[in-house]
């Protein structure tokens, strides 16, 4: 029996044709699934690079092995003359969508490989890959409709033009997100890994994912905020990337001094404060100038208000400046502001504000430096006969009552 006679016999015997196709398809499936696919996975597992592992994980060779029996069914459709058209369309439909799923997995693998590079700088391409994935799915839908109806894709696309307005409405968010993604990437507004604050969405944390439709932020309380991509162009937000790139983080905090404790320094106080190493040179120069002025105006210098004097708050500010400059973890030059200033007096006392920059941007180290500085200054204030202001507490009222009772 030659090949032509065997094929003719299969066409006339449905059971034999089905059995032959199933047998050949099963053999090829097993060959690809447990032979080629298994070999590819083992090869990727043994290699030193991670890129092939990513490809294998997303392309799934075991799933691609189904292409072999589907191709066999498509080629063998002529063996079923009565059902040939249905068999061809069914096989092509499954091959088409298996290919769509595989291409979508390939795009996912490309994104993972891109983001796993050592020099990855946080600029995401996932939005563009999402667009490509959407195009692939749309092409799959169009080809599926064409396959099932038998119409030309050109005719179908011509008909889609009549419902463009409806499609624009359906894909409104996608179009807005596409434009926003391009603006974000072109203007370098946002990267994965950036620390951002978005008050309108109560988000404060690191950007962990940027795709076509959403931006995912992991907040510092370990919750997640998901924001539509196009909304990031419309709402105000703060990106702390500039601070991190600058290598320094600002401390802007004040301690309030009780204004009742502010006074002129007498000789005894100046002698006592002059023994502080950080103030010795400063006070020596100041005292010399005061003495020169008093000698020059000794004939009428009989009141602290008759000439220049030093106040304890002024000396305290000089001490703060010297103390901060003695710390190696604070920028005292390099173009960054370094200020110890007095703000407007208020009902809570006189604010003495520090406007300085640390030499680290690490959150834990920054908070430790800030705490050390203000712990020290709060304890040091009393050495200048200054009292740090705070609202009266229960203990204060209790002391007042006891004093009144004792009186």
ChimeraX attribute file (.defattr): number of C-alpha atoms within 10 A of each C-alpha:
attribute: neighborCount
match mode: 1-to-1
recipient: residues
	/A:1	5
	/A:2	6
	/A:3	8
	/A:4	9
	/A:5	10
	/A:6	11
	/A:7	14
	/A:8	11
	/A:9	14
	/A:10	19
	/A:11	19
	/A:12	14
	/A:13	13
	/A:14	15
	/A:15	10
	/A:16	14
	/A:17	19
	/A:18	16
	/A:19	12
	/A:20	14
	/A:21	18
	/A:22	15
	/A:23	13
	/A:24	15
	/A:25	20
	/A:26	16
	/A:27	14
	/A:28	19
	/A:29	21
	/A:30	18
	/A:31	15
	/A:32	22
	/A:33	19
	/A:34	14
	/A:35	14
	/A:36	15
	/A:37	20
	/A:38	15
	/A:39	14
	/A:40	15
	/A:41	18
	/A:42	13
	/A:43	13
	/A:44	19
	/A:45	14
	/A:46	10
	/A:47	11
	/A:48	9
	/A:49	10
	/A:50	13
	/A:51	18
	/A:52	18
	/A:53	21
	/A:54	20
	/A:55	21
	/A:56	21
	/A:57	15
	/A:58	20
	/A:59	20
	/A:60	16
	/A:61	21
	/A:62	20
	/A:63	14
	/A:64	18
	/A:65	20
	/A:66	20
	/A:67	21
	/A:68	20
	/A:69	22
	/A:70	21
	/A:71	17
	/A:72	18
	/A:73	22
	/A:74	17
	/A:75	14
	/A:76	17
	/A:77	22
	/A:78	17
	/A:79	22
	/A:80	18
	/A:81	12
	/A:82	12
	/A:83	11
	/A:84	15
	/A:85	12
	/A:86	13
	/A:87	19
	/A:88	19
	/A:89	17
	/A:90	17
	/A:91	19
	/A:92	19
	/A:93	19
	/A:94	16
	/A:95	19
	/A:96	18
	/A:97	16
	/A:98	17
	/A:99	16
	/A:100	19
	/A:101	19
	/A:102	18
	/A:103	18
	/A:104	21
	/A:105	19
	/A:106	20
	/A:107	20
	/A:108	20
	/A:109	21
	/A:110	19
	/A:111	18
	/A:112	16
	/A:113	17
	/A:114	17
	/A:115	18
	/A:116	13
	/A:117	10
	/A:118	7
	/A:119	8
	/A:120	12
	/A:121	11
	/A:122	16
	/A:123	17
	/A:124	21
	/A:125	17
	/A:126	21
	/A:127	22
	/A:128	17
	/A:129	18
	/A:130	18
	/A:131	17
	/A:132	15
	/A:133	20
	/A:134	14
	/A:135	12
	/A:136	17
	/A:137	17
	/A:138	13
	/A:139	15
	/A:140	18
	/A:141	15
	/A:142	16
	/A:143	21
	/A:144	19
	/A:145	16
	/A:146	16
	/A:147	17
	/A:148	12
	/A:149	9
	/A:150	11
	/A:151	12
	/A:152	13
	/A:153	16
	/A:154	11
	/A:155	10
	/A:156	14
	/A:157	11
	/A:158	10
	/A:159	11
	/A:160	13
	/A:161	11
	/A:162	10
	/A:163	10
	/A:164	11
	/A:165	11
	/A:166	12
	/A:167	12
	/A:168	12
	/A:169	11
	/A:170	11
	/A:171	12
	/A:172	12
	/A:173	16
	/A:174	18
	/A:175	17
	/A:176	17
	/A:177	23
	/A:178	21
	/A:179	15
	/A:180	22
	/A:181	28
	/A:182	14
	/A:183	15
	/A:184	19
	/A:185	15
	/A:186	10
	/A:187	9
	/A:188	10
	/A:189	15
	/A:190	23
	/A:191	21
	/A:192	19
	/A:193	17
	/A:194	19
	/A:195	23
	/A:196	21
	/A:197	19
	/A:198	18
	/A:199	12
	/A:200	9
	/A:201	12
	/A:202	10
	/A:203	21
	/A:204	22
	/A:205	24
	/A:206	21
	/A:207	22
	/A:208	17
	/A:209	17
	/A:210	24
	/A:211	20
	/A:212	25
	/A:213	22
	/A:214	19
	/A:215	20
	/A:216	20
	/A:217	27
	/A:218	20
	/A:219	19
	/A:220	12
	/A:221	8
	/A:222	9
	/A:223	11
	/A:224	17
	/A:225	18
	/A:226	16
	/A:227	17
	/A:228	18
	/A:229	25
	/A:230	23
	/A:231	15
	/A:232	19
	/A:233	17
	/A:234	9
	/A:235	11
	/A:236	11
	/A:237	16
	/A:238	11
	/A:239	18
	/A:240	15
	/A:241	15
	/A:242	12
	/A:243	14
	/A:244	15
	/A:245	9
	/A:246	11
	/A:247	13
	/A:248	21
	/A:249	21
	/A:250	21
	/A:251	18
	/A:252	13
	/A:253	13
	/A:254	17
	/A:255	19
	/A:256	20
	/A:257	22
	/A:258	18
	/A:259	19
	/A:260	11
	/A:261	16
	/A:262	17
	/A:263	15
	/A:264	16
	/A:265	20
	/A:266	13
	/A:267	10
	/A:268	9
	/A:269	14
	/A:270	20
	/A:271	15
	/A:272	11
	/A:273	21
	/A:274	17
	/A:275	12
	/A:276	12
	/A:277	11
	/A:278	18
	/A:279	19
	/A:280	16
	/A:281	13
	/A:282	15
	/A:283	20
	/A:284	14
	/A:285	10
	/A:286	14
	/A:287	18
	/A:288	11
	/A:289	14
	/A:290	16
	/A:291	12
	/A:292	11
	/A:293	14
	/A:294	17
	/A:295	11
	/A:296	11
	/A:297	13
	/A:298	11
	/A:299	8
	/A:300	10
	/A:301	14
	/A:302	11
	/A:303	7
	/A:304	12
	/A:305	9
	/A:306	11
	/A:307	13
	/A:308	11
	/A:309	16
	/A:310	17
	/A:311	15
	/A:312	23
	/A:313	23
	/A:314	17
	/A:315	19
	/A:316	22
	/A:317	17
	/A:318	16
	/A:319	23
	/A:320	22
	/A:321	19
	/A:322	15
	/A:323	15
	/A:324	18
	/A:325	16
	/A:326	12
	/A:327	13
	/A:328	10
	/A:329	16
	/A:330	20
	/A:331	21
	/A:332	20
	/A:333	10
	/A:334	7
	/A:335	7
	/A:336	14
	/A:337	13
	/A:338	20
	/A:339	14
	/A:340	18
	/A:341	13
	/A:342	17
	/A:343	13
	/A:344	8
	/A:345	14
	/A:346	10
	/A:347	8
	/A:348	15
	/A:349	19
	/A:350	22
	/A:351	21
	/A:352	21
	/A:353	18
	/A:354	23
	/A:355	16
	/A:356	20
	/A:357	23
	/A:358	23
	/A:359	18
	/A:360	20
	/A:361	18
	/A:362	13
	/A:363	9
	/A:364	9
	/A:365	14
	/A:366	20
	/A:367	14
	/A:368	10
	/A:369	18
	/A:370	15
	/A:371	12
	/A:372	11
	/A:373	16
	/A:374	15
	/A:375	11
	/A:376	12
	/A:377	17
	/A:378	15
	/A:379	10
	/A:380	15
	/A:381	18
	/A:382	13
	/A:383	13
	/A:384	22
	/A:385	16
	/A:386	20
	/A:387	18
	/A:388	20
	/A:389	18
	/A:390	12
	/A:391	6
	/A:392	8
	/A:393	8
	/A:394	8
	/A:395	9
	/A:396	11
	/A:397	11
	/A:398	11
	/A:399	11
	/A:400	12
	/A:401	12
	/A:402	11
	/A:403	10
	/A:404	9
	/A:405	8
	/A:406	7
	/A:407	6
